[in-house]
Amino acid sequence: MSTKYKFHDPDACYFVTFAVVDWVDLFTRNVYKDILLESWRYCQQQKGLLIHAYVIMTNHVHMIISKNSDTLLEAIMRDMKKFTSSKLLEAIKKEPESRREWMLSLFRKAGENNSNNKIFQLWQQDNHPIECGSSTILRQKMDYVHENPVRAGFVEKAEDWTYSSASHYYSGKKSLIELSYV
């Protein structure tokens, strides 16, 4: 079993990436992105999650996180992904969604092919954690997080992407989620 991408140091700061199965562009609607933010707020308040930087793209998320509790980061991530998976599936079923049947079919197929799931699988299994063990690595990862929408061609300036912490760092605007400095 590979140990390359694991949360080795429980007190370290990590860059994590998690993606929707089959890279489905789920987060094109704000209602879905807001479900993620709601879950993150809960994890911050109840589980000790510290969010240092984030970006929600159309089919994946990048974050720089750590914790200030006894709860392990992998447990926080597991619980957050499990909760958001069920909430996002509920929203897909009830919101006006032209891609509903297609997305549910893909998520059902992914769930059937993975013994860790009962019916549906929304998130890919891994979080791909990389420890930010130095200020250089932290700065590189923070730049990577914030520049993601620019590289994708969605905006010209990182701070213009609403669902990102870039505006907080680059222009002093309040982030949609509480941020912790490292």
KASULLIN-V97461 format. One record per residue. N is the residue number from 1. PSI is psi in degrees with one decimal (NA if undefined). NEAR is the number of other C-alpha atoms within 10 Angstrom. D_LAST is the distance of its C-alpha to the last C-alpha in Angstrom with 2 decimals. Layout:
BEGIN
n = {N;N}
psi = {PSI;PSI}
near = {NEAR;NEAR}
d_last = {D_LAST;D_LAST}
END
This chain:
BEGIN
n = {1;2;3;4;5;6;7;8;9;10;11;12;13;14;15;16;17;18;19;20;21;22;23;24;25;26;27;28;29;30;31;32;33;34;35;36;37;38;39;40;41;42;43;44;45;46;47;48;49;50;51;52;53;54;55;56;57;58;59;60;61;62;63;64;65;66;67;68;69;70;71;72;73;74;75;76;77;78;79;80;81;82;83;84;85;86;87;88;89;90;91;92;93;94;95;96;97;98;99;100;101;102;103;104;105;106;107;108;109;110;111;112;113;114;115;116;117;118;119;120;121;122;123;124;125;126;127;128;129;130;131;132;133;134;135;136;137;138;139;140;141;142;143;144;145;146;147;148;149;150;151;152;153;154;155;156;157;158;159;160;161;162;163;164;165;166;167;168;169;170;171;172;173;174;175;176;177;178;179;180;181;182}
psi = {135.7;141.4;9.2;-46.1;82.5;160.0;88.3;-49.2;112.6;-17.6;6.1;169.0;136.5;145.7;125.4;150.3;133.3;143.7;154.9;143.4;145.0;17.8;38.4;133.3;71.2;-39.8;47.5;-12.1;136.0;-32.7;-37.1;-40.2;-37.1;-29.9;-41.5;-47.7;-41.6;-43.1;-41.4;-41.0;-42.8;-47.0;-35.2;-46.6;-37.1;-20.6;-3.5;19.6;132.4;124.7;122.3;-31.7;153.5;160.5;134.7;112.4;-174.9;-27.3;5.7;169.1;140.4;139.6;153.8;119.5;160.6;-166.0;159.1;38.3;179.7;-10.2;132.4;144.9;-39.1;-32.0;-40.5;-47.3;-44.1;-49.9;-41.0;-44.3;-37.8;-47.3;-49.9;-33.0;-49.4;-39.5;-40.0;-39.9;-41.5;-46.0;-40.8;-39.5;-30.3;-23.6;156.6;110.1;107.8;-21.5;11.8;-59.5;-39.7;-47.9;-46.2;-36.4;-44.5;-42.5;-35.3;-45.3;-43.6;-39.6;-40.1;-29.2;4.9;115.5;-12.7;-9.4;156.1;-55.9;-55.2;153.4;120.8;-44.2;145.1;155.6;-38.8;167.2;-11.7;52.0;135.2;122.9;133.6;76.1;-5.2;163.7;-30.5;-48.0;-42.5;-46.3;-42.2;-45.4;-38.5;-43.4;-42.2;-46.7;-53.0;-30.5;-5.5;-47.7;-27.6;-47.6;-31.7;-10.2;14.8;-32.9;162.0;-32.0;135.5;-38.1;-8.3;-9.9;113.3;-43.8;62.3;157.6;-0.2;-42.5;-31.4;-45.4;-36.0;-29.6;7.9;10.4;152.4;133.1;158.0;-15.0;147.1;131.7;147.6;135.9;145.6;NA}
near = {3;5;7;10;13;15;20;15;12;15;14;15;24;27;24;22;18;19;22;20;20;14;13;18;15;21;19;13;11;11;14;18;17;15;17;22;18;13;17;22;19;14;19;19;11;12;20;19;23;24;24;20;27;24;25;24;22;17;17;19;20;24;24;25;23;23;21;13;14;10;14;19;27;15;11;19;18;14;15;16;20;14;14;20;19;14;16;20;18;11;16;20;14;10;11;9;12;9;10;15;12;11;21;17;12;17;22;17;14;20;19;15;13;13;9;11;13;10;14;21;25;27;23;15;15;14;22;16;22;20;22;20;12;10;10;10;14;18;12;12;22;23;14;16;26;26;21;20;23;16;13;10;10;13;14;13;16;22;22;16;21;13;20;27;29;26;20;16;16;13;10;11;12;13;17;15;19;15;18;13;7;13}
d_last = {31.21;28.32;25.21;23.44;21.28;20.30;17.45;18.39;15.73;15.22;12.06;10.29;8.10;10.93;12.46;15.48;18.61;21.42;24.67;27.82;30.82;32.97;30.33;32.02;30.84;30.24;27.62;30.06;30.63;28.22;29.49;28.04;24.60;24.68;25.41;22.12;20.23;22.34;21.54;17.76;18.21;20.35;17.97;15.23;17.96;19.99;18.11;14.62;12.93;9.38;9.42;6.80;9.91;13.55;17.10;20.33;23.10;26.73;26.77;23.31;19.66;16.50;13.13;9.71;9.36;8.97;11.02;11.87;15.57;18.31;18.71;18.11;16.04;19.33;21.11;18.80;19.22;22.93;23.55;21.78;23.77;26.93;26.68;25.94;28.68;31.27;30.24;30.25;33.61;35.00;33.96;35.50;38.68;39.00;37.60;39.85;38.85;41.20;39.51;39.65;42.25;40.90;37.33;38.62;40.92;38.15;35.94;39.04;39.99;36.54;36.75;40.25;39.23;36.46;37.59;34.20;35.06;37.93;38.79;36.03;32.94;30.57;27.47;27.74;27.21;24.14;20.42;20.15;16.83;15.49;13.02;10.31;11.41;10.91;9.31;12.56;12.38;8.96;10.62;13.82;12.74;11.13;14.44;16.41;15.21;15.98;19.15;20.65;22.88;24.00;25.04;26.82;28.72;27.82;26.56;26.78;23.45;20.22;19.70;23.11;22.15;21.99;20.26;17.03;13.85;15.16;17.17;14.32;12.63;16.07;18.40;16.73;18.39;17.33;16.00;18.30;15.67;13.22;9.65;6.54;3.80;0.00}
END
